[in-house]
Amino acid sequence: MGKLVRDKIPDIIRRSGRTPVVSVLDETDYRAALIAKLFEESTELSEAGHDEVAAEISDVLEVLRALAERDERGAFAERLYLG
């Protein structure tokens, strides 16, 4: 099962010596992936320990920005889907 990832994640995977399988989502699939990502990040926030809360809030915020400002694509600009 794949998921929407931040734009730099495929490069990080490549630097570790692995080969990511990446595709670019169309507008409909991108919106659906953002909604799924919002649920994923919200769950992680609700389960986060005290020292992890700020990072998880940041993740939720990035997804909300991408949903609110889809013309700019936020931190998911390349619509990369790691599968």
VOPAGU-2260 file (C-alpha; in pm, 1 decimal, decimal comma):
REM VOPAGU-2260
SITE   aa  ch    i         X         Y         Z
SITE  MET   A    0       0,0       0,0       0,0
SITE  GLY   A    1     138,2     336,7     -98,4
SITE  LYS   A    2     102,4     682,7      45,3
SITE  LEU   A    3     155,6    1047,4     -32,8
SITE  VAL   A    4     504,2    1157,8      70,0
SITE  ARG   A    5     687,5    1487,6      96,5
SITE  ASP   A    6     880,3    1588,9    -213,2
SITE  LYS   A    7    1228,4    1503,9     -82,0
SITE  ILE   A    8    1147,5    1152,0      42,3
SITE  PRO   A    9    1231,6     971,8    -286,7
SITE  ASP   A   10    1578,3    1136,1    -287,1
SITE  ILE   A   11    1635,1    1029,6      73,3
SITE  ILE   A   12    1541,4     672,8     -21,3
SITE  ARG   A   13    1780,2     682,6    -320,1
SITE  ARG   A   14    2066,0     808,3    -101,0
SITE  SER   A   15    2010,9     508,6     125,1
SITE  GLY   A   16    2079,3     281,3    -173,3
SITE  ARG   A   17    1720,5     178,9    -239,5
SITE  THR   A   18    1500,6     252,8    -540,7
SITE  PRO   A   19    1161,9     411,9    -469,4
SITE  VAL   A   20     861,4     337,1    -689,1
SITE  VAL   A   21     704,1     677,5    -744,0
SITE  SER   A   22     417,2     809,3    -954,3
SITE  VAL   A   23     259,3    1152,4    -994,8
SITE  LEU   A   24    -107,7    1171,1    -902,2
SITE  ASP   A   25    -377,0    1338,5   -1108,2
SITE  GLU   A   26    -589,3    1606,7    -941,1
SITE  THR   A   27    -862,7    1369,3    -819,8
SITE  ASP   A   28    -624,5    1111,9    -676,0
SITE  TYR   A   29    -408,9    1386,8    -524,6
SITE  ARG   A   30    -704,2    1527,2    -330,4
SITE  ALA   A   31    -802,0    1180,0    -208,7
SITE  ALA   A   32    -441,0    1110,2    -104,9
SITE  LEU   A   33    -427,6    1439,6      86,0
SITE  ILE   A   34    -744,1    1349,1     277,3
SITE  ALA   A   35    -599,4    1005,3     359,9
SITE  LYS   A   36    -273,2    1172,1     465,7
SITE  LEU   A   37    -464,6    1408,1     693,3
SITE  PHE   A   38    -623,3    1112,6     873,8
SITE  GLU   A   39    -285,0     937,9     899,2
SITE  GLU   A   40    -111,9    1243,5    1042,4
SITE  SER   A   41    -401,9    1320,2    1278,3
SITE  THR   A   42    -382,0     967,7    1417,8
SITE  GLU   A   43      -7,8    1003,7    1468,2
SITE  LEU   A   44     -68,5    1334,0    1647,9
SITE  SER   A   45    -325,3    1177,5    1879,8
SITE  GLU   A   46     -78,7     898,5    1967,7
SITE  ALA   A   47     229,6    1120,6    1996,5
SITE  GLY   A   48     430,6    1146,2    2311,8
SITE  HIS   A   49     493,6    1487,6    2467,0
SITE  ASP   A   50     825,1    1532,1    2283,2
SITE  GLU   A   51     671,9    1436,1    1945,0
SITE  VAL   A   52     365,7    1663,8    1945,4
SITE  ALA   A   53     528,3    1963,4    1774,6
SITE  ALA   A   54     658,0    1751,9    1485,3
SITE  GLU   A   55     320,4    1585,1    1438,1
SITE  ILE   A   56     139,6    1920,4    1443,7
SITE  SER   A   57     378,7    2035,3    1172,6
SITE  ASP   A   58     287,7    1732,4     959,1
SITE  VAL   A   59     -86,7    1796,8    1001,3
SITE  LEU   A   60     -33,6    2163,1     917,1
SITE  GLU   A   61     151,4    2080,5     594,1
SITE  VAL   A   62    -135,8    1862,3     476,4
SITE  LEU   A   63    -392,0    2128,1     567,9
SITE  ARG   A   64    -189,2    2388,4     377,6
SITE  ALA   A   65    -177,6    2165,2      73,2
SITE  LEU   A   66    -554,6    2116,8      87,7
SITE  ALA   A   67    -618,7    2488,2     142,3
SITE  GLU   A   68    -371,0    2612,5    -117,7
SITE  ARG   A   69    -379,8    2344,6    -380,5
SITE  ASP   A   70    -256,0    2581,2    -650,9
SITE  GLU   A   71      77,3    2606,3    -466,3
SITE  ARG   A   72      86,2    2237,3    -361,3
SITE  GLY   A   73     261,5    2316,7     -31,9
SITE  ALA   A   74     514,7    2058,0      73,9
SITE  PHE   A   75     359,3    1797,6    -154,6
SITE  ALA   A   76     425,9    1997,8    -473,1
SITE  GLU   A   77     529,0    1706,3    -691,6
SITE  ARG   A   78     231,1    1484,8    -593,9
SITE  LEU   A   79     463,6    1190,5    -539,1
SITE  TYR   A   80     299,5     863,6    -439,4
SITE  LEU   A   81     535,5     605,3    -294,3
SITE  GLY   A   82     407,1     257,9    -365,6
